[in-house]
Amino acid sequence: MGANSLCRRLLPILLILLAGSIVYANTFRVPFILDDQATIIRDTFVHDLDNFRPDAIDSKLEHPRWFSYLTFALNYHFGGLDVTGYHAVNLCIHLLAALLVYALLRLTFRTPYFQVEVRGPRSKVQGPDPHFSLLTPQCFIPLFAALLFVVHPVHTQAVTYVVQRMTSQAAMFYLLSVVLYVQARLRLESRVQSPEPKVPSHNFRESKDLGPGTRDLGLRRLVPILLLAGSVVSAVLAMKTKEIAFTLPFAAVLFEFCFFRGAWKRRRLCLLPLLVTIPIVPMSVLATGQSTGKSTGDLLGDMSQQTLVHGKLSQLDYLFTQFRVIVTYLRLLVLPVNQNLDYDYPVYTTFFTPQVFLSFLLLAATFALAMYLFWHTRHASFHAPLLHPSSGDGCVAPTQTSMRSFDPTVRLVAFGIFWFFITLAVESSLISIADVIVEHRLYLPSVGAAAAFASAFFLAARRFPPPVGSKLLVLVAALLVLVLGFATFQRNHVWGDAIRLWQDVVAKSPEKVRPYNNLGVALTNAGRLPEAIEVFSRAIKMDPSHPHAYNNLGRAFILTDRSEDALPLLRMAIRLDLDYDDAYINLAAALNQTRRFRETIALLEPNLGLLGERVEAHYHLGVAYVFLGKREAARRKLAIVSRADADLAADLIRLLGRDAHQAD
């Protein structure tokens, strides 16, 4: 391979990596927010890698998202709670996913469907190296789609929000599985098109003398099997990262149906290993639901502190709402403005509501368009235009066409639309999830949208004469990537400060209580307690049944030495949510500060089944025991605290020492 050819091969990869790295360069100090607190900071399970040994016995080993927990544990093991390492891993996952988008679309042009055109006039008219001219469809479309994917601002939530690594990582393994499957199929297709020479049977000793040809033949037979095995392993990893990977086998079937040919008996055998993985997600969700008492919708939920203004959604209400939500997703892909971490989205309960019905018609029309394009491109050999090279720029343009006018590349538009709907199916169908719209759910579906748009854009540009079409292709594509990249960088600036982020959400969802509550938390963490108290008080007025606002206002009062005022607020938080562990911890702190030590013990001892993993509960019990003179009980609590938190243990030791000195 010449140096020039190698550079052409590497240039698209370098462009993708450079673009993604630039637009996410300002994310490495973005703080932990929302589910990051529960999943990474407070969940002691991810603080010890020993919990992930094969012989470890813990319910999370059966969790549908077990592999994502493992990656958080690795981050914690090597970097503690330093956010830089978490964001570095998230960015690497995003860049790998973008490269896999490029690889998948590059491979698509090598499939039998497109090879009908490849073996036609192209080889005679396009010169010796058409694959690596950036303006040919087999290079431009994959590169442009991957660049759109890597710089699109709608992905900031999946990449910059640490815990949503679950989404991007599942998508990465999903794409890797499909890429390996396609590689395996291409290897098998090459064997069908170039039959292997028959080798006479020999015993083992004689086979050594057959030379390198026999070894190459054995390798040719082994590689597709290894690729299929890798595809299955990647599929399992995707499914144990997040439940959206349930659709992976169906995406493989879609690809097979769109771009491969031959007898379905042989094709089913290739698909079978992936189809066998279908039960993994349902069985994992069912097992976790039975052990935790949570519904499927709860397990698929995206945010902590969930607040449903409209109450529990029925499956039909959720479905009707999703028709409108999917149209919003399409709008975000086309015009990514007014992005919001926490949408205050209306719930629709009637199909014939104009917003729902019109959205359904638009989605049905989009799906019908995909069916139409698929049907009219079912025979590439009859639809392929005659191609000629443009005036030296490498871009191909149509001259005369055959009797049919459809270009085979149109099949990619149909495939992208089908991919979009299939990959949205888990979270935007009948499974009712508390948050009806969340931007990171677009991460995997956007692969199809990017492929469809890049293909349609290329086909539209080819309608212009070669010099104009080539310039239009490059200039518009570059402008789109630059504009989207700038929007992503700006959106990541909003994410860079918790107060700025939640102020942005409050401005866009002013009637929703959760943004106010989280803005108050950010202000509390920044030491701006008077502002936090004002925000929490407003949240309680907006929703008097919101336990988190009561708890956080009580905590703010404790931090301003107003523990007496905090007591009724924290008791209300517990009445509203009997399993709210933070409220128990804060109430215990307030009781100790107001010297109600017996009430602390009465609160915590009966609830250690709920609070046993919270070291703060044992600390506050230890403090109460010290002041009540129960030194042996305090020492037992000290032994527990010492194993988990050195600072709290030191404080408890100091209290025990002071108490012993006073007793002497």
HELIX and SHEET records of a PDB file:
HELIX    1   1 ALA A    3  VAL A   23  1                                  21    
HELIX    2   2 ASP A   35  ASP A   36  1                                   2    
HELIX    3   3 GLN A   37  ILE A   41  3                                   5    
HELIX    4   4 THR A   44  HIS A   47  5                                   4    
HELIX    5   5 LEU A   49  PHE A   52  5                                   4    
HELIX    6   6 SER A   59  GLU A   62  5                                   4    
HELIX    7   7 TRP A   66  GLY A   79  1                                  14    
HELIX    8   8 VAL A   83  THR A  108  1                                  26    
HELIX    9   9 PRO A  112  GLU A  117  1                                   6    
HELIX   10  10 VAL A  118  ARG A  122  3                                   5    
HELIX   11  11 SER A  123  VAL A  125  1                                   3    
HELIX   12  12 PRO A  130  PHE A  132  5                                   3    
HELIX   13  13 PRO A  137  VAL A  151  1                                  15    
HELIX   14  14 PRO A  153  HIS A  155  5                                   3    
HELIX   15  15 THR A  156  THR A  160  1                                   5    
HELIX   16  16 VAL A  162  GLN A  164  5                                   3    
HELIX   17  17 ARG A  165  GLN A  193  1                                  29    
HELIX   18  18 PHE A  204  SER A  207  1                                   4    
HELIX   19  19 LYS A  208  LEU A  210  5                                   3    
HELIX   20  20 PRO A  212  MET A  239  1                                  28    
HELIX   21  21 GLU A  243  THR A  247  5                                   5    
HELIX   22  22 LEU A  248  PHE A  259  1                                  12    
HELIX   23  23 TRP A  264  LEU A  275  1                                  12    
HELIX   24  24 ILE A  280  THR A  292  1                                  13    
HELIX   25  25 THR A  296  LEU A  300  1                                   5    
HELIX   26  26 GLN A  315  VAL A  334  1                                  20    
HELIX   27  27 PRO A  354  HIS A  376  1                                  23    
HELIX   28  28 ALA A  380  HIS A  383  1                                   4    
HELIX   29  29 VAL A  410  LEU A  424  1                                  15    
HELIX   30  30 GLU A  439  LEU A  442  5                                   4    
HELIX   31  31 PRO A  445  ALA A  461  1                                  17    
HELIX   32  32 PRO A  466  TRP A  495  1                                  30    
HELIX   33  33 ALA A  498  LYS A  508  1                                  11    
HELIX   34  34 VAL A  513  ASN A  525  1                                  13    
HELIX   35  35 LEU A  529  MET A  542  1                                  14    
HELIX   36  36 PRO A  547  LEU A  559  1                                  13    
HELIX   37  37 SER A  563  LEU A  576  1                                  14    
HELIX   38  38 ASP A  581  GLN A  593  1                                  13    
HELIX   39  39 PHE A  597  LEU A  604  1                                   8    
HELIX   40  40 GLU A  605  ASN A  607  5                                   3    
HELIX   41  41 LEU A  608  LEU A  611  1                                   4    
HELIX   42  42 VAL A  615  PHE A  627  1                                  13    
HELIX   43  43 ARG A  631  SER A  642  1                                  12    
HELIX   44  44 ALA A  646  ALA A  663  1                                  18    
SHEET    1   A 2 LEU A 387  PRO A 389  0                                        
SHEET    2   A 2 VAL A 396  PRO A 398 -1                                        
END                                                                             
